[in-house]
Amino acid sequence: MLHEALTSRLRPPETTPAQRPRHQLFTRPATLRGRLGELLTAILDTPPNTKRNDMLYWAAKKAAEMIAAGELEEATAVAALQEAGLAIGLTVSEIGDATRGTIGSGLRKGRVVA
């Protein structure tokens, strides 16, 4: 068990939605620009009092289409979507990965050809 003083130093500071800084994902390689960059911007611009999971799910579906078309590697998409999900305040379990959670569900749905 960690001492409370140490535990409190490890906790991130609590912020209200108005204090949340705009997250900059575009310091990554050029693979995150273009369509993926637009998806990430849509996630990051989601208003705080809306269903942010819905936007992440939609973006994961669109990313799956890009993966299926060979425009994007799955690992790159998942990492970027996870980072964006964390930036808007979703939990790790809500966000998930390539096989579970909001991202996994969106990737599976986006791969289905109608």
Secondary structure, 3 states (H helix, E strand, C coil): CCCHHHHHHHCCCCCCHHHCCCCCCCCCCHHHCCHHHHHHHHHHCCCCCCCHHHHHHHHHHHHHHHHHCCCCCHHHHHHHHHHHHHHCCCCHHHHCCCCCHHHHHHHHHHHCCC
